[in-house]
Amino acid sequence: MFGGPPPPPSAEEKARASAAANRTLNSFIIGAVTLYVAPWLLAPAFERFYK
């Protein structure tokens, strides 16, 4: 509308955005797996100390 579309992203900007997206996805996957496995990892400790 005012001056046309923005310039296309450079190769460096695309690489930086891709790296950020990969870090975000990896963090999400690691967090999800950690939350999924946490009950089995913590159960022996709770059984030992709270019997």
Secondary structure, DSSP 8 states (H G I E B T S, - for coil): --S-S-----HHHHHHHHHHHHHHHHHHHHHHHHHHHHHHHHHHHHHHH--
